Amino acid sequence: MPRPLLALFAAAALIAASCASAPAPGEKLWSTLTPHCGQAFVGRLVEGTDPSDAAFGESLLVARILQCSEQELRISLEVGRDRSRTWIVTRIPGGVRLKHDHRHPDDSEDSLSRYGGDTRGAADGPSLDFHADSFTAQLIPRAATNIWTLSVESQRGFSYGLRREASGRRFRIEFDFGKPAPAQE
């Protein structure tokens, strides 16, 4: 076989091998949270710059890792007795998407629901940033520059955060794997 052709085959084999071994988007997030599927953890507000954040600091915060599949994670957030919030994390081609599902007590969808965004660039670290999408910008104009963050520490827990650069808005909750939450009533 001529050398140039052999070199071409070798390069193609290397590319194929590197593509086959590339982790799925969000792999660190999935591999940390999936073993805790079906479990719930107590959290605490660690940063809140808006007066509306006070309710989070005064309430019992519980994250329940409800559903885990290769493509989707569903995590409910309870703020006291309010169980209206669920984070839906989905693998998409080349990245990960975070959406916020808000429900009324009768399980009907709230008018401010399904907002969120996608990662940009590599989505394989322990901390993923989700930049607001166009749907979010239309639904909640002040959230057009939002960046939500999900971070995991395999032995410690995970956190959810929000930052809005234009206004200086900051919000972050941390959940501790060492603090299981009480069973749901």
C-alpha positions as CSV (number, residue, x, y, z in Angstrom):
1,M,0.0,0.0,0.0
2,P,1.4,3.4,-0.9
3,R,2.6,5.5,2.1
4,P,0.2,8.5,1.6
5,L,-2.7,6.1,1.5
6,L,-1.5,4.3,4.6
7,A,-1.1,7.6,6.4
8,L,-4.6,8.6,5.4
9,F,-6.0,5.3,6.9
10,A,-4.0,5.8,10.1
11,A,-5.3,9.3,10.5
12,A,-8.9,8.2,9.9
13,A,-8.5,5.4,12.5
14,L,-7.2,7.9,15.0
15,I,-10.1,10.3,14.4
16,A,-12.6,7.5,14.7
17,A,-11.1,6.3,17.9
18,S,-11.1,9.8,19.5
19,C,-14.7,10.3,18.4
20,A,-15.8,6.9,19.9
21,S,-14.1,7.7,23.2
22,A,-15.4,11.2,23.6
23,P,-17.7,11.5,26.6
24,A,-21.4,12.2,26.1
25,P,-22.3,15.9,26.8
26,G,-22.8,16.4,30.5
27,E,-21.2,13.1,31.5
28,K,-19.8,14.4,34.8
29,L,-23.3,15.7,35.8
30,W,-25.0,12.5,34.8
31,S,-22.4,10.2,36.4
32,T,-22.6,12.2,39.7
33,L,-26.4,12.5,39.9
34,T,-27.6,9.2,38.5
35,P,-26.5,7.1,41.5
36,H,-28.7,9.4,43.6
37,C,-31.8,8.9,41.5
38,G,-34.9,8.5,43.7
39,Q,-33.2,10.3,46.5
40,A,-33.8,13.8,48.0
41,F,-31.4,16.2,49.6
42,V,-31.7,19.3,51.8
43,G,-30.2,22.5,50.4
44,R,-29.4,26.0,51.5
45,L,-29.4,29.4,49.9
46,V,-25.7,30.5,49.8
47,E,-26.2,33.6,47.6
48,G,-29.2,35.7,46.8
49,T,-29.1,39.3,45.7
50,D,-32.8,39.9,45.1
51,P,-35.4,40.6,47.8
52,S,-37.5,37.8,46.4
53,D,-34.7,35.4,47.4
54,A,-35.6,35.8,51.1
55,A,-38.2,33.1,50.8
56,F,-35.5,30.6,49.8
57,G,-33.4,31.5,52.8
58,E,-36.3,31.1,55.2
59,S,-37.7,27.8,53.8
60,L,-36.7,24.2,53.8
61,L,-35.1,23.6,50.4
62,V,-35.3,20.1,49.0
63,A,-34.0,18.7,45.7
64,R,-35.5,15.4,44.6
65,I,-33.7,13.6,41.8
66,L,-36.9,12.2,40.3
67,Q,-36.0,10.6,37.0
68,C,-32.7,9.6,35.4
69,S,-32.2,8.3,31.9
70,E,-29.3,8.5,29.4
71,Q,-30.9,11.6,27.8
72,E,-32.7,13.3,30.6
73,L,-32.6,14.2,34.3
74,R,-35.6,15.6,36.2
75,I,-34.9,17.3,39.6
76,S,-37.7,18.8,41.6
77,L,-37.1,21.8,43.8
78,E,-39.3,22.2,46.9
79,V,-39.3,25.6,48.6
80,G,-41.2,24.9,51.9
81,R,-44.5,23.4,50.8
82,D,-44.2,24.8,47.3
83,R,-43.5,21.9,44.9
84,S,-44.1,23.8,41.7
85,R,-40.6,23.7,40.2
86,T,-38.7,21.0,38.2
87,W,-35.4,21.3,36.5
88,I,-35.3,19.3,33.3
89,V,-31.8,18.6,32.0
90,T,-31.5,17.1,28.6
91,R,-28.7,16.0,26.4
92,I,-28.8,17.7,23.0
93,P,-26.5,17.3,20.0
94,G,-23.2,18.9,21.1
95,G,-24.4,20.0,24.5
96,V,-26.9,20.0,27.3
97,R,-30.1,21.9,27.8
98,L,-31.7,23.1,31.1
99,K,-35.4,24.0,31.2
100,H,-37.5,25.1,34.2
101,D,-40.9,23.5,34.4
102,H,-43.4,25.3,36.7
103,R,-46.7,23.8,37.6
104,H,-49.8,24.8,39.5
105,P,-51.1,22.6,42.4
106,D,-53.5,20.9,39.9
107,D,-50.4,20.0,37.7
108,S,-51.4,22.4,34.9
109,E,-48.5,24.3,33.4
110,D,-47.8,27.8,34.7
111,S,-47.6,30.6,32.1
112,L,-44.0,31.2,33.1
113,S,-42.6,27.7,32.3
114,R,-40.2,26.0,30.0
115,Y,-37.6,28.8,30.1
116,G,-33.9,28.1,30.2
117,G,-31.1,27.6,27.8
118,D,-28.2,25.5,26.4
119,T,-24.5,25.0,27.1
120,R,-22.1,26.6,24.7
121,G,-18.9,24.8,23.7
122,A,-17.6,21.8,25.7
123,A,-20.2,20.4,28.0
124,D,-18.2,17.8,30.0
125,G,-17.0,19.6,33.1
126,P,-18.2,19.4,36.7
127,S,-19.9,22.8,36.2
128,L,-22.2,23.6,33.2
129,D,-23.4,27.1,32.2
130,F,-26.7,27.3,30.4
131,H,-27.2,30.6,28.4
132,A,-30.8,31.9,28.0
133,D,-32.4,30.9,24.7
134,S,-34.6,33.0,22.5
135,F,-37.8,31.4,23.9
136,T,-36.7,32.7,27.4
137,A,-35.9,36.1,26.0
138,Q,-39.5,36.4,24.6
139,L,-41.2,34.9,27.6
140,I,-39.2,36.9,30.3
141,P,-37.4,39.8,28.6
142,R,-35.4,40.6,31.8
143,A,-34.0,37.0,31.7
144,A,-32.6,37.3,28.2
145,T,-29.0,37.5,29.6
146,N,-29.5,34.8,32.3
147,I,-26.8,32.2,32.8
148,W,-27.9,29.2,34.9
149,T,-25.2,26.9,36.3
150,L,-25.4,23.3,37.6
151,S,-22.3,22.1,39.3
152,V,-21.5,18.8,40.9
153,E,-18.9,17.5,43.3
154,S,-19.0,13.7,43.3
155,Q,-18.7,13.1,47.0
156,R,-20.2,16.4,48.3
157,G,-23.3,17.4,46.4
158,F,-24.5,19.8,43.7
159,S,-25.5,23.4,43.3
160,Y,-27.9,25.4,41.1
161,G,-27.1,29.0,40.3
162,L,-28.3,32.0,38.3
163,R,-26.4,35.1,37.3
164,R,-27.6,38.0,35.2
165,E,-24.6,40.1,34.3
166,A,-26.4,43.3,33.2
167,S,-28.1,43.8,36.6
168,G,-25.6,42.0,38.9
169,R,-28.3,39.5,39.9
170,R,-26.9,36.4,41.7
171,F,-28.6,33.3,43.2
172,R,-27.2,30.0,44.3
173,I,-28.4,27.0,46.2
174,E,-26.2,24.1,47.4
175,F,-27.5,20.6,48.1
176,D,-25.5,18.2,50.3
177,F,-25.4,14.4,49.5
178,G,-24.8,14.0,53.2
179,K,-28.1,15.6,54.2
180,P,-30.9,13.4,53.0
181,A,-34.3,15.0,53.0
182,P,-37.4,13.6,54.7
183,A,-39.8,11.5,52.7
184,Q,-42.4,13.4,50.7
185,E,-45.7,13.8,52.5
